[in-house]
Amino acid sequence: MKIFIDFDDVVFNTAAFKKELVKVFLRNGVSQKDFSLTYKDYPTVTRGGLKKYNPLKQISVLKRKLKISDSKIKKDLDKLLASSPKFVFRDAKPFLARFREKDLFLISYGETGFQRSKIVNCGLKRFFSKIIITDNLKSTEIGKIVKRGGERFVFIDDRTTQIDAVKKKFPQAVTFFVKRKTGRFRDKRSKCVDYEVKSLREVAEIIAGIES
């Protein structure tokens, strides 16, 4: 089966990464208050309540508002991105290694440049036949690869809004709602979820049972 898997909060510890991201700004003269006020204080695409984040745009906003130098922040941001491997959940690589590259698709909502930098720096690109970064609903992108009512596939995400859209468009999808301790959306509920899990190890065990 094809497996479509989300990046943030599923493969990548986004909560831990954001803490370090905030520190980058604080070290460069930006207060916690100013960081929070400008976190998404720029034009951004929103679909179904989802917003894209781009630190370079945030830096531009802060430069205009606070008259700070942006070169040092950008250098520190590059160093943080280079350290991305340490934010990959420990069960992610063993999970991905269980499956064939041609069956794995990474599908992430976000700003293309920033998301791709995180993914590439993580060293995960080699596991996937395709990396999809979109500001559309993921169901739209999946529809370019599989057909409604066609082959069964797996969809793994931490947002019920995305799971709902996929399940409604593709009833044949086997959906997993990942509820990690650090997850930002773990309290959401959905009737479109086939399995609620706390780790990718659980996902692997369930898929093994489905395929056997």
Residue frames as qw, qx, qy, qz and C-alpha x, y, z in Angstrom:
[[0.000, 0.885, 0.465, 0.000, 0.00, 0.00, 0.00],
 [0.294, 0.577, -0.065, 0.759, 1.00, 3.59, -0.55],
 [0.485, -0.605, -0.462, 0.431, 1.65, 5.46, 2.69],
 [0.135, 0.729, 0.065, 0.667, 1.15, 9.21, 2.96],
 [0.611, -0.490, -0.438, 0.441, 2.69, 10.63, 6.13],
 [0.060, -0.975, -0.067, -0.201, 2.74, 14.09, 7.65],
 [0.562, 0.411, -0.391, 0.603, 5.95, 15.76, 8.82],
 [0.085, -0.456, 0.396, -0.793, 5.37, 18.17, 11.74],
 [0.571, -0.303, 0.455, -0.612, 4.41, 16.48, 15.03],
 [0.972, 0.095, 0.026, -0.212, 4.40, 13.05, 13.34],
 [0.864, 0.266, -0.159, 0.396, 7.98, 12.58, 12.13],
 [0.371, 0.412, -0.224, 0.802, 9.46, 15.81, 13.47],
 [0.379, -0.582, -0.563, 0.448, 9.26, 17.19, 17.03],
 [0.166, 0.685, 0.249, 0.664, 7.93, 20.59, 16.08],
 [0.480, -0.856, -0.167, -0.097, 7.32, 21.69, 19.68],
 [0.730, -0.460, 0.113, 0.492, 10.99, 21.17, 20.59],
 [0.515, 0.313, 0.305, 0.737, 12.12, 22.85, 17.36],
 [0.046, -0.841, -0.279, -0.462, 9.94, 25.90, 18.03],
 [0.600, -0.771, -0.063, 0.205, 11.45, 26.32, 21.51],
 [0.654, -0.219, 0.257, 0.677, 14.89, 26.51, 19.92],
 [0.299, 0.585, 0.406, 0.635, 13.56, 28.81, 17.21],
 [0.283, -0.923, -0.219, -0.145, 12.32, 31.25, 19.83],
 [0.669, -0.586, 0.098, 0.447, 15.75, 31.20, 21.47],
 [0.563, 0.243, 0.331, 0.718, 17.32, 32.23, 18.15],
 [0.022, 0.787, 0.291, 0.543, 15.19, 35.36, 18.14],
 [0.547, -0.827, -0.121, 0.046, 15.71, 36.08, 21.86],
 [0.728, -0.298, 0.152, 0.599, 19.49, 35.87, 21.45],
 [0.386, 0.286, 0.343, 0.807, 19.22, 38.51, 18.74],
 [0.019, -0.072, -0.206, 0.976, 17.40, 41.16, 20.76],
 [0.461, -0.288, -0.478, -0.691, 13.78, 40.13, 20.08],
 [0.361, -0.196, 0.636, -0.653, 11.59, 39.87, 23.18],
 [0.160, 0.213, 0.963, -0.034, 9.20, 36.98, 23.73],
 [0.313, 0.642, 0.447, -0.538, 6.33, 39.43, 23.35],
 [0.297, 0.649, -0.337, -0.615, 7.58, 40.76, 20.01],
 [0.010, -0.175, 0.941, 0.288, 8.23, 37.24, 18.77],
 [0.231, 0.390, 0.866, -0.212, 4.68, 36.18, 19.63],
 [0.305, 0.701, 0.224, -0.604, 3.13, 39.30, 18.11],
 [0.336, 0.647, -0.450, -0.515, 4.96, 38.84, 14.81],
 [0.509, -0.145, 0.847, 0.057, 4.87, 35.02, 14.65],
 [0.378, 0.402, 0.752, 0.360, 2.37, 35.16, 11.80],
 [0.071, 0.792, 0.224, -0.563, 2.07, 38.89, 11.34],
 [0.032, 0.410, -0.554, -0.724, 2.27, 38.87, 7.54],
 [0.736, 0.266, -0.169, -0.599, 0.09, 37.81, 4.58],
 [0.193, -0.245, 0.950, -0.010, -0.30, 34.05, 4.69],
 [0.524, -0.054, -0.647, -0.552, -2.42, 31.44, 2.94],
 [0.373, -0.088, 0.724, -0.573, -5.16, 30.03, 5.13],
 [0.586, -0.030, -0.623, -0.518, -7.30, 27.02, 4.28],
 [0.758, -0.378, -0.515, -0.132, -9.58, 25.45, 6.84],
 [0.561, -0.822, 0.064, -0.078, -7.92, 27.36, 9.65],
 [0.859, -0.148, 0.135, 0.471, -4.39, 26.28, 8.65],
 [0.126, 0.978, -0.139, -0.095, -1.67, 28.88, 8.28],
 [0.829, 0.325, -0.158, 0.427, 1.81, 28.80, 6.84],
 [0.455, -0.849, 0.098, 0.252, 4.82, 29.99, 8.81],
 [0.714, 0.521, -0.064, 0.463, 7.92, 31.53, 7.27],
 [0.582, -0.617, -0.143, 0.510, 10.67, 32.73, 9.66],
 [0.430, 0.077, 0.249, 0.865, 12.28, 34.87, 6.96],
 [0.105, -0.656, -0.413, -0.623, 9.07, 36.86, 6.60],
 [0.562, -0.758, -0.313, 0.104, 8.86, 37.19, 10.36],
 [0.606, -0.291, 0.025, 0.740, 12.43, 38.49, 10.42],
 [0.209, 0.385, 0.343, 0.831, 11.49, 41.08, 7.78],
 [0.349, -0.781, -0.401, -0.328, 8.55, 42.24, 9.90],
 [0.658, -0.637, -0.175, 0.361, 10.75, 42.52, 12.98],
 [0.532, 0.014, 0.146, 0.834, 13.41, 44.42, 11.07],
 [0.006, -0.585, -0.341, -0.736, 10.83, 47.03, 10.05],
 [0.517, -0.759, -0.326, -0.227, 9.28, 47.27, 13.51],
 [0.709, -0.660, -0.009, 0.249, 12.38, 47.08, 15.71],
 [0.309, 0.895, -0.321, 0.026, 15.10, 48.26, 13.32],
 [0.712, -0.475, 0.506, 0.106, 17.22, 45.23, 14.15],
 [0.187, 0.548, -0.722, -0.379, 19.90, 43.67, 11.97],
 [0.916, 0.094, 0.086, -0.381, 18.63, 40.59, 10.22],
 [0.572, 0.542, -0.615, -0.012, 21.93, 39.03, 9.10],
 [0.062, -0.355, 0.844, -0.397, 22.84, 37.49, 12.48],
 [0.695, 0.060, 0.469, -0.542, 19.34, 36.06, 13.00],
 [0.819, 0.439, -0.208, -0.306, 19.46, 34.45, 9.55],
 [0.369, 0.504, -0.766, 0.154, 22.86, 32.89, 10.27],
 [0.298, -0.199, 0.786, -0.503, 21.58, 31.50, 13.56],
 [0.794, 0.233, 0.200, -0.525, 18.47, 30.20, 11.80],
 [0.685, 0.491, -0.520, -0.142, 20.67, 28.36, 9.30],
 [0.091, 0.378, -0.856, 0.342, 22.54, 26.75, 12.21],
 [0.574, -0.003, 0.573, -0.585, 19.25, 25.66, 13.76],
 [0.829, 0.375, -0.096, -0.403, 18.08, 24.12, 10.49],
 [0.474, 0.505, -0.719, 0.050, 21.40, 22.28, 10.21],
 [0.126, -0.231, 0.849, -0.458, 20.65, 20.71, 13.60],
 [0.701, -0.017, -0.138, -0.700, 17.28, 19.39, 12.41],
 [0.621, 0.081, -0.777, -0.061, 18.23, 15.68, 12.75],
 [0.129, 0.037, -0.783, 0.607, 18.06, 15.94, 16.54],
 [0.456, 0.092, 0.276, -0.841, 14.36, 16.84, 16.30],
 [0.621, 0.072, -0.640, -0.448, 13.37, 13.71, 14.38],
 [0.788, -0.359, 0.269, -0.422, 11.38, 11.38, 16.61],
 [0.264, -0.468, 0.842, 0.043, 13.34, 8.25, 17.49],
 [0.623, 0.199, 0.749, -0.103, 10.73, 5.93, 16.01],
 [0.502, 0.720, -0.028, -0.478, 10.60, 7.75, 12.65],
 [0.251, 0.598, -0.701, -0.297, 13.59, 6.27, 10.81],
 [0.241, -0.080, 0.965, -0.069, 12.92, 2.67, 11.96],
 [0.549, 0.502, 0.525, -0.414, 9.32, 3.10, 10.77],
 [0.475, 0.737, -0.214, -0.431, 10.28, 4.50, 7.37],
 [0.025, 0.512, -0.837, -0.190, 12.97, 1.85, 6.87],
 [0.520, 0.097, 0.821, -0.214, 10.30, -0.89, 7.07],
 [0.608, 0.642, 0.407, -0.229, 8.73, 0.18, 3.79],
 [0.628, 0.258, 0.413, 0.607, 9.79, 0.54, 0.18],
 [0.140, -0.317, 0.058, 0.936, 10.74, 4.00, -1.01],
 [0.103, -0.184, -0.624, -0.753, 8.24, 3.79, -3.89],
 [0.345, -0.580, -0.726, -0.135, 5.37, 3.41, -1.39],
 [0.378, -0.579, -0.396, 0.604, 6.28, 6.32, 0.89],
 [0.173, 0.671, 0.267, 0.670, 5.07, 9.88, 0.34],
 [0.289, -0.362, -0.427, 0.777, 5.84, 12.73, 2.71],
 [0.012, 0.663, 0.475, 0.579, 3.03, 15.27, 2.57],
 [0.359, -0.384, -0.416, 0.742, 3.34, 18.47, 4.57],
 [0.065, 0.903, 0.370, 0.209, 1.33, 21.67, 4.87],
 [0.466, -0.694, -0.022, 0.549, 3.46, 24.78, 5.00],
 [0.231, 0.902, -0.227, -0.286, 5.69, 27.31, 3.32],
 [0.924, 0.359, -0.112, 0.067, 7.68, 25.49, 0.66],
 [0.420, 0.673, -0.464, 0.394, 11.19, 26.85, 1.29],
 [0.331, -0.561, 0.563, -0.509, 11.19, 26.56, 5.07],
 [0.909, -0.102, 0.276, -0.294, 9.53, 23.13, 5.17],
 [0.879, 0.418, -0.199, 0.115, 11.85, 21.70, 2.54],
 [0.193, 0.686, -0.555, 0.428, 14.87, 23.02, 4.46],
 [0.603, -0.417, 0.527, -0.429, 13.73, 21.20, 7.60],
 [0.963, 0.130, 0.158, -0.176, 13.04, 17.98, 5.70],
 [0.725, 0.575, -0.313, 0.215, 16.29, 17.99, 3.70],
 [0.014, 0.668, -0.583, 0.462, 18.39, 18.89, 6.74],
 [0.780, -0.318, 0.377, -0.386, 16.76, 16.05, 8.68],
 [0.026, -0.393, 0.895, 0.210, 18.25, 13.54, 6.29],
 [0.569, 0.217, 0.716, -0.341, 14.86, 11.96, 5.58],
 [0.497, 0.555, -0.242, -0.621, 14.57, 12.75, 1.88],
 [0.171, 0.352, -0.886, -0.247, 16.10, 9.40, 0.88],
 [0.290, 0.127, 0.900, -0.299, 13.19, 7.44, 2.37],
 [0.464, 0.570, 0.437, -0.518, 10.51, 8.92, 0.12],
 [0.499, 0.349, 0.621, 0.493, 9.55, 8.53, -3.51],
 [0.095, 0.648, 0.298, 0.695, 8.03, 12.00, -3.37],
 [0.240, -0.364, -0.476, 0.764, 7.97, 14.97, -1.00],
 [0.009, -0.669, -0.520, -0.530, 4.87, 17.13, -1.26],
 [0.188, -0.340, -0.393, 0.833, 4.69, 20.54, 0.41],
 [0.007, -0.519, -0.631, -0.577, 1.39, 22.27, -0.14],
 [0.151, 0.059, 0.365, -0.917, -0.96, 25.03, 0.97],
 [0.617, -0.122, -0.455, -0.631, -3.92, 22.99, -0.30],
 [0.819, -0.288, 0.347, -0.356, -5.80, 20.40, 1.69],
 [0.247, -0.416, 0.856, 0.178, -3.76, 17.20, 1.56],
 [0.646, 0.343, 0.664, -0.154, -6.73, 15.38, 0.06],
 [0.505, 0.815, -0.052, -0.281, -6.28, 17.53, -3.05],
 [0.085, 0.699, -0.693, -0.155, -2.64, 16.49, -3.43],
 [0.472, -0.112, 0.871, -0.074, -3.37, 12.84, -2.72],
 [0.673, 0.547, 0.393, -0.307, -6.01, 12.98, -5.46],
 [0.394, 0.771, -0.415, -0.279, -3.21, 13.58, -7.97],
 [0.016, 0.455, -0.890, 0.001, -1.72, 10.20, -7.07],
 [0.118, 0.164, 0.974, -0.100, -4.63, 7.89, -6.18],
 [0.313, -0.265, -0.502, -0.761, -8.25, 7.67, -7.35],
 [0.537, -0.153, 0.391, -0.731, -11.42, 7.84, -5.30],
 [0.910, 0.062, 0.183, -0.367, -12.66, 4.31, -4.76],
 [0.675, 0.539, -0.503, 0.018, -9.37, 2.93, -6.09],
 [0.684, 0.111, -0.628, 0.354, -6.50, 1.28, -4.27],
 [0.617, -0.753, -0.223, 0.052, -6.41, 1.27, -0.49],
 [0.476, 0.498, -0.318, 0.652, -3.75, 3.51, 1.05],
 [0.550, -0.525, -0.461, 0.456, -2.58, 4.74, 4.44],
 [0.098, 0.759, 0.014, 0.644, -2.81, 8.35, 5.61],
 [0.632, -0.398, -0.444, 0.495, -0.97, 9.39, 8.80],
 [0.097, 0.617, 0.024, 0.781, -1.47, 12.85, 10.29],
 [0.269, -0.234, -0.648, 0.674, -1.86, 14.74, 13.56],
 [0.248, 0.157, 0.089, -0.952, -4.70, 17.02, 12.42],
 [0.394, 0.368, 0.820, -0.193, -8.25, 15.77, 12.31],
 [0.409, 0.709, 0.047, -0.573, -9.18, 18.44, 9.75],
 [0.231, 0.528, -0.707, -0.410, -6.80, 16.86, 7.26],
 [0.166, -0.003, 0.985, -0.046, -7.91, 13.33, 8.16],
 [0.451, 0.514, 0.545, -0.485, -11.58, 14.27, 7.73],
 [0.427, 0.681, -0.230, -0.549, -10.95, 15.72, 4.26],
 [0.128, 0.387, -0.876, -0.258, -8.98, 12.65, 3.14],
 [0.243, 0.133, 0.940, -0.198, -11.47, 10.11, 4.49],
 [0.476, 0.580, 0.385, -0.538, -14.47, 11.88, 2.97],
 [0.443, 0.663, -0.382, -0.468, -12.82, 12.08, -0.44],
 [0.490, 0.345, -0.796, -0.089, -11.23, 8.63, -0.28],
 [0.809, -0.377, 0.122, -0.434, -13.36, 6.20, 1.78],
 [0.948, 0.118, -0.271, 0.122, -10.80, 3.49, 1.06],
 [0.231, 0.656, -0.493, 0.522, -8.10, 5.34, 3.04],
 [0.746, -0.410, -0.464, 0.244, -6.86, 3.76, 6.27],
 [0.040, 0.816, -0.110, 0.566, -6.39, 6.79, 8.53],
 [0.682, -0.268, -0.467, 0.495, -4.13, 7.17, 11.57],
 [0.170, -0.915, -0.015, -0.367, -4.43, 10.03, 14.03],
 [0.666, 0.112, -0.461, 0.576, -1.04, 10.46, 15.72],
 [0.409, -0.855, -0.101, -0.302, -1.39, 11.82, 19.26],
 [0.640, 0.171, -0.450, 0.598, 2.13, 12.31, 20.58],
 [0.437, -0.629, -0.436, 0.473, 2.66, 13.87, 24.01],
 [0.253, -0.374, 0.091, 0.888, 4.15, 16.94, 22.34],
 [0.179, 0.434, 0.691, 0.550, 1.41, 17.19, 19.70],
 [0.069, 0.046, 0.111, -0.990, -0.40, 20.49, 19.30],
 [0.565, -0.031, -0.266, -0.780, -3.73, 19.01, 18.17],
 [0.218, 0.054, -0.969, 0.100, -3.96, 15.81, 20.22],
 [0.229, 0.244, 0.681, -0.652, -7.22, 16.81, 21.93],
 [0.477, 0.239, -0.287, -0.796, -9.21, 17.05, 18.68],
 [0.565, 0.117, 0.788, -0.213, -11.85, 14.45, 17.85],
 [0.424, 0.363, -0.473, -0.681, -13.04, 12.94, 14.58],
 [0.837, 0.106, 0.441, -0.306, -15.30, 10.14, 13.39],
 [0.730, 0.633, -0.230, -0.118, -13.12, 9.75, 10.30],
 [0.038, -0.654, 0.744, -0.129, -10.17, 8.34, 12.22],
 [0.869, 0.026, -0.467, -0.161, -9.65, 4.60, 11.88],
 [0.806, -0.221, -0.380, 0.396, -6.85, 4.36, 14.44],
 [0.186, -0.935, 0.183, -0.240, -5.60, 6.65, 17.21],
 [0.885, 0.015, -0.240, 0.398, -1.94, 6.03, 18.02],
 [0.382, -0.904, 0.092, 0.170, 0.79, 7.53, 20.15],
 [0.344, -0.597, 0.592, 0.418, 3.76, 6.42, 18.08],
 [0.564, 0.510, -0.478, -0.440, 4.83, 5.28, 14.64],
 [0.017, -0.224, 0.971, -0.087, 5.73, 1.93, 16.16],
 [0.473, 0.304, 0.676, -0.476, 2.01, 1.40, 16.78],
 [0.573, 0.596, -0.130, -0.548, 1.26, 2.41, 13.18],
 [0.270, 0.468, -0.812, -0.221, 3.77, -0.15, 11.86],
 [0.214, -0.008, 0.944, -0.251, 2.23, -2.94, 13.93],
 [0.548, 0.465, 0.443, -0.535, -1.28, -2.13, 12.69],
 [0.506, 0.614, -0.387, -0.465, -0.19, -1.91, 9.05],
 [0.060, 0.325, -0.942, -0.061, 1.55, -5.28, 9.42],
 [0.373, 0.211, 0.827, -0.363, -1.74, -6.76, 10.62],
 [0.555, 0.598, 0.120, -0.566, -3.70, -5.19, 7.77],
 [0.417, 0.604, -0.577, -0.358, -1.29, -6.49, 5.14],
 [0.144, -0.261, 0.953, -0.061, -1.03, -10.01, 6.56]]
